[in-house]
Structure formats: structure tokens, C-alpha cells
Amino acid sequence: MKIIVTGGAGFIGSHIVDAYVKAGHRVAVIDNLSTGFRKNLNPRAKFYKADIQNAPLIERVFKKERPEIVNHHAAIASVIQSVRNPLAVYGANVMGTASILTALVRYGRGTRKKIIFASSGGTLYGDSPEKIPADERLPMRPISPYGISKLLGEELIAHYSGAHHFSHLIFRYANVYGPRQNPKGEAGVVAIFGGLMRKGKTPVIFGDGTKTRDYAFVDDVARANLAALRRGTNVTLNIGLGKEMSDRKIFDTVAKYAHFSGKPKFAPERPGEIYRIALDAKKAKKILGWRPRTLLDEGIKRTVASL
């Protein structure tokens, strides 16, 4: 298949590109390198340095590549940044998504055109949803501009795919972690904690350490995206372990593998962050045959070793 991966120089996107290339697909990457890195690029994939908000440039890339599949991972993926600068997040995550969809409508090829979209199970279900693990049927109640931008992205995709007769698959991820995650970024607590601990510095936990998140190892996420090439039509799927893990437990597990003996610093909660979440991924198992293979302890061990 001919596939375009947006955000393919980033943490998650680059692992997906690797999986696609290894499976024999022809892949082109679009990335503006604002958070991605050239070192993450697969040498067997074409690369276009472009911002997804630059609609004329995106259309030229699509016209040249004529993809059958678009895997759309390019985004500003920080809750904190979205609170600070919501307009930038809406521009990248909403208008950028509209740009990609418009180009797919005009220049996508084949009768099986499809978009695979990275959404956010960690933000869309809101603060402490009524059912945990949360399944895809729960109402969406995002409390941050980032979560709202992903909800709007999902709505755009449903509209475009219905109006223009192509298929879509939306992934609502838990907190994705693993090798290549930026330890100096604002998102990705495992890499941030590990990067600081490896330097002998003390990480900060925002709140009292009892906030919970669900997690997904990046290799497992890449496998889900590989399965999505041939399975799953017009569906939304959670991807995660289905278990709540507190910030303090993450700190302690990272510390074990980083050989760090210090105690965490604590700071006030940050706006836009939810208190509890875990995701029910049974639907992904049913439709894709997917299940997580990497338990959290092993995944953290591998992540810390990569830093």
C-alpha cells in the first residue's frame, strides 16, 4: 500500500513508519520537525518537511504521492501547552486535520481510501468518568483545549469520510510511552521522570501522587496501527492496558530502573489535567485482534534503558 504518515518523525509516528516499512508498504512522512527529529526517520521512507496547516503544500505532497492510506499523527500533543496557547493547538489539531482530509479527498487513490487518526482516550472521557475502565460508548467530556481539539478532529473525520465515501479508524490512546519519547518534552511522564533521574535530578509530581492514568507501550501501539491497515471500518477503538496507575507508582517504578533513591517533589495540580482514567480496549481485541503484549513494568524498564 501507499501510505502517508503525518508526524512520522515523532515519537509514536516513527514507530508506526518502521512497522509499515518492515511490512513492505511504501511510506511517505510529513513532519514539520517542531517536536519530531530527523534521527527518528526511517531511511526507506520518503520525507517531506511540511506543516499540516500549510494546505497548498500538503495538497502538492498528496498529489505527488496519491496515497491509499493516511495515518494522521501530527499534532500538538500537550495538555499544558493547550491551556497556555489554545489557538495554536486548535490551529494544528483542527485546521491541520481539515487540511489533511481535504487533500485526501482530492488526491487519495483507490477504492479503499482510509484515514487512521490518533485521538486521546486520556482526555476525551473527562475528569473521573462514570465507568472505569472507560469504553468507547461513554460520553465525551474533555476539560482541556487539547481534548476538545481531538474531539473536533474526530467529528471532522466522521463528516469527511461520510460525505466523501472513504473509511476511517480512530484510535483513542492511553498515555503512550517507550523509546524515542522526548525526556525534555512537556508530555510523557515516564520519559520525563527517567531522563531527570538518570541525571540525578528530582522529578516533580503535580498533585499528591494519587492521580491515575492508563498506559500503552509504543510497540503495542504500532502493532494496532499495522492491523488497522486491513481491519476496522468506521470505528473508534481504545488502546491501553485497562488499568489505573498512580503518578506515585510510576515514579517508584521508574526510580527502580533508573537506580534513583530520592523522593519526589510535589507541586500544585495543573489546569486541564484529569484525575482518573483507564481505558477498556476489548473492542480493539474484537475488531483488530489486538491486545497489549508489554506490561507496564517491562515497558518502563525498556524506556529507561533507552534514555
HUMOGI-V811628 format. One record per residue. N is the residue number from 0. RES is the residue in one letter. PSI is psi in whole degrees, -180 to 180 (* if undefined). NEAR is the number of other C-alpha atoms within 12 Angstrom. Layout:
N|RES|PSI|NEAR / N|RES|PSI|NEAR
This chain:
0|M|152|26 / 1|K|123|32 / 2|I|136|42 / 3|I|130|50 / 4|V|115|49 / 5|T|142|51 / 6|G|24|47 / 7|G|-2|48 / 8|A|1|40 / 9|G|-177|39 / 10|F|-62|43 / 11|I|-47|46 / 12|G|-38|47 / 13|S|-34|48 / 14|H|-37|38 / 15|I|-44|46 / 16|V|-46|46 / 17|D|-43|34 / 18|A|-41|33 / 19|Y|-45|36 / 20|V|-44|29 / 21|K|-32|19 / 22|A|-1|21 / 23|G|11|16 / 24|H|157|25 / 25|R|119|29 / 26|V|136|38 / 27|A|138|43 / 28|V|135|49 / 29|I|125|47 / 30|D|139|40 / 31|N|1|29 / 32|L|25|29 / 33|S|-35|23 / 34|T|-13|31 / 35|G|171|34 / 36|F|142|25 / 37|R|-33|26 / 38|K|-20|15 / 39|N|-13|30 / 40|L|136|35 / 41|N|127|28 / 42|P|-16|20 / 43|R|3|21 / 44|A|143|31 / 45|K|152|28 / 46|F|130|30 / 47|Y|116|29 / 48|K|110|25 / 49|A|148|30 / 50|D|132|33 / 51|I|-15|41 / 52|Q|-11|32 / 53|N|82|25 / 54|A|-44|24 / 55|P|-40|18 / 56|L|-42|22 / 57|I|-41|35 / 58|E|-36|29 / 59|R|-41|24 / 60|V|-46|35 / 61|F|-39|37 / 62|K|-36|22 / 63|K|-42|21 / 64|E|-33|32 / 65|R|64|28 / 66|P|152|35 / 67|E|-35|36 / 68|I|138|44 / 69|V|126|53 / 70|N|110|45 / 71|H|98|48 / 72|H|-8|46 / 73|A|130|46 / 74|A|161|47 / 75|I|114|45 / 76|A|39|42 / 77|S|120|34 / 78|V|-45|34 / 79|I|-45|27 / 80|Q|-35|26 / 81|S|-33|32 / 82|V|-40|25 / 83|R|-41|17 / 84|N|72|18 / 85|P|-34|25 / 86|L|-38|19 / 87|A|-39|23 / 88|V|-42|33 / 89|Y|-36|31 / 90|G|-51|29 / 91|A|-46|39 / 92|N|-24|43 / 93|V|-59|35 / 94|M|-37|29 / 95|G|-40|40 / 96|T|-41|46 / 97|A|-38|33 / 98|S|-45|34 / 99|I|-44|51 / 100|L|-42|45 / 101|T|-42|32 / 102|A|-38|37 / 103|L|-42|44 / 104|V|-43|34 / 105|R|-36|26 / 106|Y|-1|25 / 107|G|150|35 / 108|R|162|25 / 109|G|166|20 / 110|T|-4|14 / 111|R|35|24 / 112|K|140|36 / 113|K|145|43 / 114|I|134|48 / 115|I|126|49 / 116|F|135|46 / 117|A|107|48 / 118|S|-165|43 / 119|S|100|48 / 120|G|-21|52 / 121|G|-13|54 / 122|T|-26|42 / 123|L|-30|43 / 124|Y|-2|41 / 125|G|-169|32 / 126|D|114|30 / 127|S|69|29 / 128|P|162|28 / 129|E|-21|18 / 130|K|127|20 / 131|I|126|27 / 132|P|142|32 / 133|A|134|40 / 134|D|175|32 / 135|E|-12|31 / 136|R|-12|21 / 137|L|151|22 / 138|P|149|19 / 139|M|124|29 / 140|R|60|27 / 141|P|146|29 / 142|I|4|28 / 143|S|154|35 / 144|P|-35|36 / 145|Y|-49|43 / 146|G|-42|43 / 147|I|-40|34 / 148|S|-36|40 / 149|K|-37|48 / 150|L|-44|37 / 151|L|-37|30 / 152|G|-43|42 / 153|E|-42|38 / 154|E|-41|24 / 155|L|-45|29 / 156|I|-43|43 / 157|A|-41|30 / 158|H|-52|21 / 159|Y|-44|29 / 160|S|-36|29 / 161|G|-42|18 / 162|A|-29|14 / 163|H|8|22 / 164|H|48|22 / 165|F|166|30 / 166|S|163|37 / 167|H|156|41 / 168|L|125|39 / 169|I|127|40 / 170|F|127|44 / 171|R|102|45 / 172|Y|147|48 / 173|A|-172|43 / 174|N|112|43 / 175|V|138|45 / 176|Y|164|45 / 177|G|-177|40 / 178|P|146|31 / 179|R|-5|37 / 180|Q|139|39 / 181|N|114|31 / 182|P|-9|29 / 183|K|6|19 / 184|G|-179|26 / 185|E|-13|20 / 186|A|147|26 / 187|G|73|36 / 188|V|-33|40 / 189|V|-48|53 / 190|A|-39|40 / 191|I|-50|36 / 192|F|-47|47 / 193|G|-42|42 / 194|G|-42|34 / 195|L|-45|29 / 196|M|-38|33 / 197|R|-22|28 / 198|K|5|18 / 199|G|15|18 / 200|K|153|21 / 201|T|121|24 / 202|P|160|35 / 203|V|132|26 / 204|I|125|29 / 205|F|118|26 / 206|G|-162|22 / 207|D|6|20 / 208|G|-2|27 / 209|T|-8|22 / 210|K|143|26 / 211|T|151|34 / 212|R|159|42 / 213|D|159|42 / 214|Y|156|44 / 215|A|126|46 / 216|F|142|41 / 217|V|-33|40 / 218|D|-37|35 / 219|D|-38|33 / 220|V|-42|43 / 221|A|-39|40 / 222|R|-39|33 / 223|A|-41|44 / 224|N|-30|46 / 225|L|-44|34 / 226|A|-31|28 / 227|A|-14|38 / 228|L|-33|33 / 229|R|-7|23 / 230|R|154|25 / 231|G|105|30 / 232|T|119|26 / 233|N|52|27 / 234|V|160|29 / 235|T|130|37 / 236|L|131|44 / 237|N|146|48 / 238|I|114|48 / 239|G|178|47 / 240|L|-23|38 / 241|G|17|34 / 242|K|139|26 / 243|E|138|31 / 244|M|125|33 / 245|S|156|27 / 246|D|-38|33 / 247|R|-38|29 / 248|K|-39|27 / 249|I|-45|39 / 250|F|-49|40 / 251|D|-38|29 / 252|T|-43|30 / 253|V|-43|39 / 254|A|-38|35 / 255|K|-44|24 / 256|Y|-18|28 / 257|A|-1|33 / 258|H|50|23 / 259|F|127|25 / 260|S|0|19 / 261|G|170|21 / 262|K|154|20 / 263|P|155|28 / 264|K|151|18 / 265|F|144|19 / 266|A|163|13 / 267|P|153|13 / 268|E|151|18 / 269|R|144|22 / 270|P|146|20 / 271|G|-11|27 / 272|E|138|34 / 273|I|167|32 / 274|Y|-45|31 / 275|R|143|31 / 276|I|145|40 / 277|A|154|43 / 278|L|134|43 / 279|D|115|35 / 280|A|22|38 / 281|K|-34|24 / 282|K|-37|26 / 283|A|-37|37 / 284|K|-43|23 / 285|K|-44|17 / 286|I|-41|23 / 287|L|-13|29 / 288|G|24|21 / 289|W|142|29 / 290|R|152|30 / 291|P|138|32 / 292|R|-20|21 / 293|T|113|25 / 294|L|158|25 / 295|L|-43|33 / 296|D|-47|28 / 297|E|-40|20 / 298|G|-41|31 / 299|I|-41|39 / 300|K|-46|29 / 301|R|-36|28 / 302|T|-48|36 / 303|V|-39|38 / 304|A|-25|24 / 305|S|-13|22 / 306|L|*|27
